[in-house]
Amino acid sequence: MSAIDNAEAVEDKGTHRPRLGVGAGDVERRVLSTRDLVEILRREVTERVQAADQYALLGQSAAAERLRAEAAVLETQLEN
């Protein structure tokens, strides 16, 4: 969810100026397409699998299994 949230963030172009009041500085977030969401999920799966492989090489089987389980959950979303 954080990867999607980060992708929706609007890029700061250095023109931000502080404003007073609740919500005065709010900006509309980017709207992601289905393709964007699929790419984010694929990237997250890949990162978890690669990290799991590294943990396994280091003998950290519990951490590797946790990451593989997370990758499997994300993959189910790609199948839908």
ABEGO torsion letter per residue (X at the ends): XAAAAAAABBBBAGABBBBBEBGAABBBBBBBBAAAAAAAAAAAAAAAAAAAAAAAAAGBAAAAAAAAAAAAAAAAAAAX
